[in-house]
């Protein structure tokens, strides 16, 4: 069996995926360390050790689940993360519960990152730290900016920028941490102290706050497919992340606990690391360190906020394609190809959270969702040891005890117990967070059950629709309404068949019960010297009706496709096509380009002028220039003249039939 060796490689931290994952860890240190110290005081290192131990055990679980393969070497988990792991280990309903908890966490992480971002931004100028209104405005502005950036297209951090940010974080935090450690030793400040009035309840409360650290694993798992990190190395990457998290959290807790006098001011809790840096001596170093840390932390938290919103969009698309939520919720923008509805809802919801809740409540609510999702993840890895014992595991959690036909990994079992205990702790210790989290989960489960019942879908089985169904205009060419102008050529059948294939894919969407529509039209061009409703000859009408009838027969051979036919009068054929496209609100025009002209000299000598480097006719050029939607062209072979639909024989202006 090809196994991944249990080893740590620090080089994996300096990758794009490493930057995103470490941004989640930095969020824990930058945003939560003040709340942890205010609860656990001198026992903050103990609380962070509990968190770090849980995070390390979680790293082992994610590593084994990410590396699961079948006999052919194919990955068993199509969608890495809590949702995919729960689907593989249990069923679709449990997968939704895990997914819905993760959605809550990602929304909260967006809000937490934005609120902490504003705190550090204002910490650059110490006199602004008590400006609550300004802080809220800065947080909401950050969310809106990140939302706009994500709505306009994929926004995964690229190139050397994210690596430089990661390196800057490591260097600055190492320097500040080392300086604080030296100063604590010189001043006789204890790194661990049993503080009066602080008991086990306070330490547990602080530990549930610190569970934000696990966000790095979920975000990294979901975005792993968007990076160039080879699949074979992702498991080792997760182990590296776990080891770094363990060291960072314990050291951060110890130093923050030793210098906790700097965090007594409630205004300093929103930017704890900056104010810890302000404890350095002499004064010039204190001021410089505070400003540098504040700027760096604000930048890192902006990256974390961006990564969380990216993960929300990605997870929502997965939920929509598996019909765990209505597919319409996850619709993609025709222009940008992003789930703009989800992003807009995320911006609104997280902005309300920033305005209404303080940082401690947001973090407590995050712990509720994270611990619930991780309970399911750890249960999944144990269950899969029995349901799929023959699966290839590129990394296998050590210390496994054989039981029957399977085995129980003891680290995962310990993590499962810790997750359940922590979740119960949130319910007991975080009153508002437990109440709001429970309402969120109940509402989500009701949404899932009602949606599945209304759609007549099974509750526990996987239902997948094509991902392109989420877009009304995708590169794969699925369209719900198509305009097809006919010109009386042999190519007309090919054009209608092309439109039929495009429309058929849209008709496969089970939510679009009305099917897809092809609008086939025949344009009669009426000269300016005559009334627009002048009659045309019976011969031309007969040819038009024959072509339209043929188009209807060909188009409706495709399942779920309806073909509507009509004749249209216009002064110019191109103008008539564009006007009909606007009036009918179609998504695409499919038409055959006219024959390139053989007249040399272009339009100056009566030939066809050039349009964007292509020699096409005036009707096609007009449609290409003025169409309100996408235009798909099929060029006819040379010499295919056929019967022109644009030759109109006028019979009189008082006998015009109704078109």
Number of C-alpha atoms within 10 A of each C-alpha: 7 9 12 18 11 14 11 17 13 14 10 20 21 17 20 25 29 26 29 28 26 26 33 30 24 27 28 26 23 28 31 27 27 29 23 30 31 20 21 29 30 27 26 36 29 20 29 33 20 23 27 27 19 24 25 23 23 24 26 25 26 26 25 18 30 27 26 20 17 13 9 7 13 12 17 18 19 13 20 23 26 31 29 25 28 28 24 23 25 18 16 23 20 20 26 24 23 28 26 26 25 28 22 20 27 29 22 27 27 30 32 32 31 31 34 27 32 28 32 32 24 24 26 21 12 15 9 15 21 15 12 13 10 14 25 19 15 19 25 23 16 23 26 19 14 23 23 14 13 22 24 15 15 14 14 18 17 13 10 12 12 22 20 13 19 23 15 15 20 12 12 15 20 13 14 21 20 14 16 21 20 12 17 17 13 9 9 10 15 15 20 17 17 13 11 8 8 14 13 11 13 21 24 24 22 28 27 31 31 28 26 28 29 26 26 30 25 24 25 28 23 20 22 20 14 12 16 10 16 10 15 13 13 20 27 23 25 28 24 22 26 26 19 18 25 20 13 19 26 21 20 21 28 26 24 30 28 27 23 20 14 20 23 12 9 13 17 21 26 29 31 29 29 29 29 25 27 22 22 20 14 9 11 11 14 17 19 15 24 26 23 15 27 28 18 20 29 27 18 27 28 24 25 30 30 28 29 28 28 25 22 25 25 17 23 24 23 21 22 22 23 20 22 28 22 18 23 17 17 28 24 24 19 16 13 14 19 23 26 23 17 22 23 14 13 24 25 15 14 23 24 13 21 25 16 11 12 13 20 20 19 22 26 28 27 29 30 30 30 29 28 19 28 27 24 23 30 29 21 23 23 20 18 21 20 16 15 15 13 13 16 22 20 20 23 20 21 13 12 16 11 11 10 8 10 18 17 21 20 16 19 27 18 13 24 24 14 19 26 16 16 25 23 16 20 27 19 13 18 21 14 16 23 24 14 12 21 16 11 15 17 12 12 19 17 11 15 20 17 14 17 19 12 8 13 9 15 13 17 15 12 15 14 13 16 13 16 19 27 26 24 19 21 17 9 11 17 25 26 22 26 27 28 26 29 25 23 20 17 13 19 22 18 16 21 28 17 18 29 26 19 23 27 25 23 27 25 19 17 13 15 14 10 12 20 25 25 29 22 23 24 26 25 26 22 23 14 10 6 13 15 16 18 20 23 21 13 11 10 18 17 11 15 22 17 13 22 24 16 14 26 20 14 16 27 19 14 18 16 19 26 22 23 16 18 14 17 18 19 18 16 18 24 22 19 21 27 21 18 17 23 13 9 13 14 20 20 24 26 22 25 21 19 23 17 19 17 9 13 11 12 14 14 10 10 11 18 23 21 15 15 9 7 11 18 20 19 20 16 19 20 17 23 20 12 13 19 17 17 15 17 16 15 14 13 17 12 10 8 12 15 12 13 12 21 16 13 18 16 15 13 14 14 10 11 15 10 8 8
